Amino acid sequence: MTFKGKVVWVTGATSGIGEALAYEFASLGARLIISSNQVKDLETVKENCLKKCDFCFTQPFDLESQEEIANSVKNVIDKVGNIDILINNGGISQRSKIIETPFEIDKRIMNIDYYGAVYLTKNVLPFMVKNGGGHIMVTTSIAGKFGFPLRSAYSAAKHALYGFFETLRAEHINDNIKVTIACPGRVQTNISKHALTKDGNEHGNMSQGQANGISAEKCARKMIWAIKKNKREVLIGGKELIMVYLKKFFPGIFYKLVSKIDPS
């Protein structure tokens, strides 16, 4: 599979994995659509992309707003014509205990991390089916494989993404809709800094695990490889991925370890 000339839409494109994806796809000759709620930063990423590719279109929107999502899809189709690859990457993390977290924080995280990706996908899907197919990727997390301290709503949203996108693959296999679930572990991004606390404020700190993770660029290259190879799922990270296999094959050991890992 070649990405040259393919229309690729990346959300959460102004930092971390999303920004790295934008640059990687630009270097591969894709026609890019990049989205975020950070309008100024989007323009900076666009300028950098255009040093590598011929086409980059910015479409800012807020994942919490269904109206903005629907209008964005309409605008992209009007301006670009089609979408070959959609990467649902935008999202937010969490750093708060269940007992201390107001329900409004749970709802906000679910609205951004789950409903935002679902609503965008449901708006893009009819155009992909009409055009004879497409590829949809969603960024989950190893926290979507198991519950983890201080991540209750985040983990719940990532678990829910698995259910939705696995169903999407099963329902639309005959429409040539391909689905890849990208499951990163620790990646060097600012996601822990921007994570919501019990008060709804940003956590503000880079976790040690995150700081020691793989680079966003390495993660992006692995995600693009998974799309190219039409992988149903790709686990991305370092030694922390062993927790996924421990839960599957040695749950007793897993449950002893999971509460002892520093969740900050």
C-alpha positions as a printed NumPy array, in Angstrom:
array([[  0.   ,   0.   ,   0.   ],
       [  1.251,   3.474,  -0.86 ],
       [  0.049,   6.616,   0.898],
       [  1.012,   8.988,  -1.901],
       [ -2.054,  10.993,  -2.883],
       [ -4.251,   9.365,  -0.223],
       [ -6.454,  11.691,   1.815],
       [ -5.528,  11.145,   5.471],
       [ -7.407,  12.867,   8.325],
       [ -5.603,  12.977,  11.687],
       [ -7.244,  14.307,  14.852],
       [ -5.278,  15.493,  17.862],
       [ -2.677,  16.68 ,  15.372],
       [ -1.086,  19.544,  17.296],
       [  1.046,  17.51 ,  19.7  ],
       [  2.392,  14.086,  20.577],
       [  1.403,  11.1  ,  18.476],
       [ -0.979,  13.09 ,  16.274],
       [  1.643,  15.67 ,  15.322],
       [  4.17 ,  12.921,  14.637],
       [  1.61 ,  11.124,  12.448],
       [  1.011,  14.306,  10.454],
       [  4.718,  14.69 ,   9.701],
       [  5.181,  11.009,   8.829],
       [  2.217,  10.989,   6.452],
       [  3.401,  14.277,   4.916],
       [  6.784,  12.718,   4.174],
       [  4.969,   9.816,   2.483],
       [  3.133,  12.149,   0.101],
       [ -0.335,  11.976,   1.63 ],
       [ -2.913,  14.729,   1.21 ],
       [ -3.438,  15.753,   4.818],
       [ -6.341,  16.986,   6.874],
       [ -5.281,  17.87 ,  10.402],
       [ -7.591,  18.67 ,  13.304],
       [ -7.392,  19.865,  16.893],
       [ -9.075,  22.45 ,  19.073],
       [ -5.774,  24.381,  19.163],
       [ -6.188,  26.631,  16.117],
       [ -2.868,  28.484,  16.316],
       [ -0.88 ,  25.288,  16.805],
       [ -2.685,  23.706,  13.839],
       [ -1.304,  26.41 ,  11.562],
       [  2.217,  25.724,  12.83 ],
       [  1.862,  21.999,  12.137],
       [  0.435,  22.801,   8.698],
       [  3.468,  24.948,   7.839],
       [  5.781,  22.12 ,   8.872],
       [  3.8  ,  19.564,   6.862],
       [  3.886,  21.685,   3.712],
       [  7.676,  21.473,   3.787],
       [  7.212,  17.742,   3.136],
       [  3.998,  17.477,   1.097],
       [  1.884,  19.437,  -1.381],
       [ -1.452,  19.522,   0.465],
       [ -2.4  ,  20.103,   4.094],
       [ -5.845,  21.351,   5.117],
       [ -6.618,  22.462,   8.671],
       [-10.035,  21.692,  10.125],
       [-10.234,  22.779,  13.77 ],
       [-13.018,  21.415,  15.959],
       [-13.734,  20.364,  19.528],
       [-14.302,  16.655,  20.144],
       [-16.894,  17.582,  22.787],
       [-19.111,  19.305,  20.214],
       [-21.254,  17.112,  17.965],
       [-22.273,  20.189,  15.966],
       [-18.651,  21.105,  15.269],
       [-17.843,  17.508,  14.298],
       [-20.757,  17.276,  11.838],
       [-19.92 ,  20.663,  10.31 ],
       [-16.254,  19.681,  10.039],
       [-17.045,  16.505,   8.104],
       [-19.281,  18.444,   5.721],
       [-16.583,  21.07 ,   5.215],
       [-13.856,  18.466,   4.6  ],
       [-15.984,  16.637,   2.028],
       [-16.855,  19.927,   0.312],
       [-13.225,  21.058,   0.204],
       [-11.355,  17.783,  -0.349],
       [-13.936,  15.42 ,  -1.842],
       [-13.23 ,  12.193,   0.016],
       [-11.458,  10.62 ,   2.986],
       [ -9.316,   7.523,   2.452],
       [ -7.934,   7.145,   5.969],
       [ -9.376,   8.494,   9.229],
       [ -7.228,   8.391,  12.352],
       [ -9.164,   9.029,  15.567],
       [ -6.261,  10.097,  17.739],
       [ -7.502,  13.089,  19.743],
       [ -8.217,  12.597,  23.42 ],
       [ -7.468,  13.427,  27.026],
       [ -6.229,  11.439,  30.019],
       [ -6.982,  11.465,  33.747],
       [ -5.238,  11.525,  37.127],
       [ -7.819,  11.125,  39.91 ],
       [ -9.298,   8.474,  42.174],
       [-12.846,   7.261,  41.575],
       [-14.08 ,   8.327,  45.008],
       [-12.771,  11.869,  44.513],
       [-13.87 ,  12.372,  40.905],
       [-17.138,  14.24 ,  40.239],
       [-19.373,  12.54 ,  37.681],
       [-19.031,  15.59 ,  35.434],
       [-15.339,  14.717,  34.923],
       [-16.255,  11.135,  33.983],
       [-18.752,  12.469,  31.437],
       [-16.286,  14.948,  29.97 ],
       [-13.604,  12.307,  29.454],
       [-16.124,   9.925,  27.881],
       [-17.417,  12.722,  25.64 ],
       [-13.929,  13.486,  24.342],
       [-12.282,  10.065,  24.247],
       [-15.245,   7.877,  23.287],
       [-18.211,   9.814,  21.934],
       [-16.01 ,  12.237,  19.992],
       [-14.33 ,   9.411,  18.076],
       [-17.62 ,   7.562,  17.596],
       [-19.504,  10.604,  16.311],
       [-16.735,  11.584,  13.91 ],
       [-16.547,   8.017,  12.595],
       [-20.318,   7.759,  12.156],
       [-20.279,  10.971,  10.102],
       [-17.345,   9.893,   7.915],
       [-18.425,   6.263,   7.425],
       [-21.248,   6.838,   4.866],
       [-18.822,   8.692,   2.57 ],
       [-16.275,   5.885,   2.807],
       [-18.914,   3.26 ,   2.024],
       [-20.17 ,   5.328,  -0.926],
       [-16.613,   5.663,  -2.254],
       [-15.989,   1.92 ,  -2.077],
       [-14.062,   1.661,   1.153],
       [-11.593,   3.265,   3.508],
       [ -9.398,   2.662,   6.51 ],
       [-10.25 ,   3.812,  10.042],
       [ -7.744,   3.764,  12.872],
       [ -8.412,   4.582,  16.513],
       [ -5.814,   5.241,  19.185],
       [ -6.709,   3.412,  22.37 ],
       [ -4.244,   2.547,  25.158],
       [ -3.087,  -0.414,  27.191],
       [ -5.449,   1.137,  29.758],
       [ -8.141,  -0.093,  27.369],
       [ -6.945,  -3.619,  28.085],
       [ -7.122,  -3.405,  31.874],
       [ -8.146,  -1.005,  34.613],
       [ -5.382,   1.137,  36.068],
       [ -5.288,   3.396,  39.165],
       [ -6.21 ,   7.077,  38.638],
       [ -7.563,   6.286,  35.137],
       [-11.145,   5.08 ,  35.763],
       [-12.95 ,   7.196,  33.141],
       [-10.008,   7.148,  30.72 ],
       [ -9.734,   3.371,  30.959],
       [-13.51 ,   2.996,  30.566],
       [-13.483,   5.138,  27.416],
       [-10.608,   3.162,  25.926],
       [-12.348,  -0.15 ,  26.721],
       [-15.478,   1.183,  25.019],
       [-13.522,   2.085,  21.879],
       [-12.555,  -1.562,  21.5  ],
       [-16.194,  -2.63 ,  21.543],
       [-17.3  ,  -0.025,  19.025],
       [-14.489,  -0.376,  16.499],
       [-14.374,  -4.175,  16.598],
       [-18.112,  -4.128,  15.827],
       [-17.542,  -1.615,  13.04 ],
       [-15.014,  -3.955,  11.44 ],
       [-17.387,  -6.922,  11.635],
       [-20.387,  -5.029,  10.255],
       [-18.63 ,  -3.373,   7.319],
       [-16.105,  -5.944,   6.165],
       [-18.069,  -6.382,   2.909],
       [-17.981,  -2.613,   2.337],
       [-14.173,  -2.701,   2.238],
       [-13.956,  -0.744,   5.49 ],
       [-10.713,  -1.653,   7.234],
       [-10.259,  -0.989,  10.949],
       [ -7.029,  -0.876,  12.932],
       [ -6.919,  -0.41 ,  16.698],
       [ -3.641,   1.153,  17.826],
       [ -2.863,   0.363,  21.463],
       [  0.093,   2.386,  22.776],
       [  1.727,   1.927,  26.136],
       [  4.098,   4.598,  27.377],
       [  4.912,   7.237,  24.769],
       [  6.832,  10.476,  25.303],
       [  3.994,  12.985,  24.912],
       [  2.357,  15.665,  27.06 ],
       [ -0.787,  13.584,  27.668],
       [ -0.011,  13.217,  31.381],
       [  0.554,  16.982,  31.698],
       [ -2.863,  17.721,  30.205],
       [ -4.658,  14.923,  32.096],
       [ -7.708,  16.019,  34.089],
       [ -7.579,  15.958,  37.884],
       [-10.546,  15.628,  40.246],
       [-11.052,  19.401,  40.002],
       [-11.078,  19.407,  36.202],
       [ -7.708,  21.151,  36.087],
       [ -4.652,  19.923,  34.206],
       [ -2.36 ,  17.525,  36.056],
       [  0.634,  19.556,  34.906],
       [  3.302,  16.894,  35.431],
       [  5.059,  14.507,  33.084],
       [  4.894,  11.021,  34.607],
       [  8.161,   9.127,  34.943],
       [  6.779,   6.225,  32.954],
       [  5.797,   8.572,  30.139],
       [  9.195,  10.269,  30.158],
       [ 10.887,   6.877,  29.779],
       [  8.543,   5.718,  27.012],
       [  9.182,   5.416,  23.3  ],
       [  9.199,   8.529,  21.129],
       [  6.032,   9.795,  19.483],
       [  7.821,   9.437,  16.149],
       [  8.494,   5.743,  16.717],
       [  4.876,   5.23 ,  17.759],
       [  3.623,   7.033,  14.631],
       [  5.795,   4.909,  12.347],
       [  4.478,   1.745,  13.983],
       [  0.884,   2.937,  13.517],
       [  1.465,   3.71 ,   9.844],
       [  3.081,   0.294,   9.379],
       [ -0.044,  -1.292,  10.923],
       [ -2.297,   0.548,   8.459],
       [ -0.075,  -0.498,   5.57 ],
       [ -0.225,  -4.137,   6.674],
       [ -3.969,  -3.916,   7.472],
       [ -3.433,  -5.08 ,  11.036],
       [ -6.55 ,  -5.444,  13.15 ],
       [ -4.641,  -4.366,  16.267],
       [ -1.133,  -3.187,  17.051],
       [  0.448,  -2.999,  20.506],
       [  3.064,  -0.244,  20.679],
       [  5.522,   0.436,  23.453],
       [  8.234,  -1.137,  25.573],
       [  8.403,  -3.521,  28.499],
       [  5.103,  -2.21 ,  29.917],
       [  3.275,  -4.206,  27.226],
       [  4.049,  -7.358,  29.213],
       [  1.125,  -6.377,  31.465],
       [ -1.291,  -7.11 ,  28.603],
       [  0.057, -10.651,  28.302],
       [  0.232, -11.178,  32.065],
       [ -3.458, -10.382,  32.394],
       [ -4.307, -12.783,  29.576],
       [ -2.128, -15.726,  30.577],
       [ -1.208, -15.125,  34.261],
       [ -4.027, -13.068,  35.803],
       [ -2.983, -13.872,  39.364],
       [  0.405, -12.261,  38.84 ],
       [ -1.151,  -9.379,  36.926],
       [ -3.558,  -8.419,  39.727],
       [ -0.739,  -8.457,  42.265],
       [  1.35 ,  -6.098,  40.147],
       [ -1.173,  -3.638,  38.728],
       [ -1.92 ,  -1.89 ,  42.03 ],
       [  1.802,  -1.557,  42.834],
       [  2.816,   0.367,  39.704],
       [  3.308,   4.109,  40.176],
       [  0.2  ,   5.583,  38.479],
       [  1.301,   9.233,  38.555]])
